[in-house]
Amino acid sequence: MHRPLSRANTVGTVTLSTLGALSALFACSLFWLYHMNPPRPHVAVAVDVLKFNQMWHHATGQNQPFDSVFLQVNISANLREYWNWNVKQLFVFLTAKYMTKNFKENEVVVWDFIAVSEEKSAFNITRPAKYTLEHKGEGLRGQSLHFTLRWSVMPYSGLSIYGTSHEAAAVATVQLPTSFK
């Protein structure tokens, strides 16, 4: 009555439609998991300036100076509340925000971490920042740097969810010196 290819097409269509509907239900369940009952993780951030100096770009041939800041970060976070059956990994990063007279808002990532399991999403780290904070010219002298810990929940199915801790302990401020050390 029906050819084998016609039957295979019907079975494949029903299978893919069912998987698509289940994936859409899983993605919708994230709304209930994160918006109806939002996690409240414990986060604390402290930052110290290790070294603040001026360097020169010789590679471009323009010999332009730039300010360079080496930072020490102390981060304590427990983001285990974000883990459930649909979380693939957490991307955690520390941003530094500052203003200069040429640019009203500058935001730079100075440290990042990828937690691939629930156990690794609770951590206490004290070490030099992963990335050096550099600014072209002499705009960092005397500036105030504001640090905030942020994270992104990357699910198997659905949209990524971004989080920022607005607790006082998760926002650190450092005043840079007006001269080099």
N, C-alpha and C positions, 0 to 999 in steps of 0.2 A: 504494500500500500504506500508507505513512505520510503524514500531512499535513505541509506545510512548517513549521507551527508546532511540531509534535511533534519534527521533526528539529532545528529551531533550539533547542528546549528541551534536547534531548539534547546538542547541541554546546556550548551555554552551560554546562550542568551539568558536563560533562567538563572544559571549560576552567577554570572557577572552582575545581573540585576540585583540578586539577593545580597551579594558581597557589597555592592554599592550602597544599598539601603542600610545594611548593618554598619558600614563605615560612616554614613551620615548620622545614624543614631549615636554612634560612639562620639562623634565630633560634637553633637548637641549635648551630650552628657557632660562635656567639659564646662558648659555654662553653669550647670547645676553644681559641679564640683568646686569651681573657683569663684563664681560670682554670688551664689546663694550662701555659701559658707566659706568666705575667703580665709586663707591661711594667714597666720600672724607669726612669722618666724622671728627668732631672736638673732640680732645682728649687732656687732660692735666694730667700729673702725677707728684706728689711730694711725697718724702719718707723721714722720719726722723727716727733716731735710738732712741728708747725709753730706751732700756737696753741692755748692752752687757756684758755677764759674762761667766764664765766657770762652767760646771756642770760635774758630774761623773756618769758613767753607772755602777750601782751596780747589775743590773738584770742579766748580763751575767757572773758575777763572775770574770771578768777580771779587774774591776775598772779602765776603760779607761776614760780619760777626753775628753770632747767635747765642742767646742765653741757654744754658743747659742746667737742669736740676736733676740730681740723683736722689731718689726717695727711699725711705725705709717704711714698709707697710706692716701693720699689725691688724689682722682681720680675724674676727671670731664670728662664725655664722653657723646656724643650724637650719638648713632649708629642707629638712626631711619631710615637712608637712606638704610639700609640693609633689611628692612622689605618689603615684598610683599606677594602675594597670596600663595607662596610656602614655606614660612619660618615657621618652627615649633617653634624654639627657638634659642637664641644666647647664646653661652657659652663664657664668658669673663673672662680672667685670667691675672694676673700680674706675670711676671717671674723675678727672680733675677739671674744674670749671673756673675760669678767670676772665677778667676784662683788661683790655689795653686801650690806649687812646685811639688807635687805628681801627680796632675791632671791638664791638660792644660785647660779644659773647664768644668765648673759645671753650671748647669741651674736648678733652683728650682722654683716651683710655691709657692708664698707666699700669694696670695689672689685669690679667684674665685667667680663668680656670674653667675647665669642662669637667663636670661631675657626671660619670656614666653609670653610677649606681647610688642607691639610697645611702649606703654607708659612707660614700665619699662626699655626700652633700652636707655633712657636718664636719667642719674643719676649723683649725686654729693655726694661723700662719703668721710667722714673723720673719721677714727677710727683705732684701732689697727689692724694689719694684721691678717688674719684668721689663718695662719700657722706660726710657729716659724721657723726661719732659723737656722739649726743646721749642724755642720760639725765635723766629728770625728777627734780628735786630736786638734791641735792648729793652724789650717791653715787659720782662718779668721782674725787674728790680723793684722791690717794694710792693709787689702785688700780693693780694690775698687769694690763696687757692682754696677752693671748696671741694671736698671729696665726698662722693656718694657711691654706695655699693648698689649695683643693679643686677638683675638676672633675667634670663629668658628661659621659659619652660618650652622645650621642643618635644611635642607629642608624636606618637606614631601616626595618628590620624587627627586632623583638625588644625585649627589655627594656633600659632605660637602665642604664649601668654607672657607679657612683660611685667616685671615687678620692680619696685623701688622701695627701699626701706626709708621711711620718713621719721624714724625714731631719732632722738637726739644723739644716741650713741653711734648711729650708723652714718652720721654726717660729721666729717672732721674738717677743720679749718686750719690752715697754716699760713703765717705771714712770712713772705720771703724777705731777706735782708736787702738793704739798698746798696750794699757793696759785696764784692765777692769774698768767699772764704779761702 
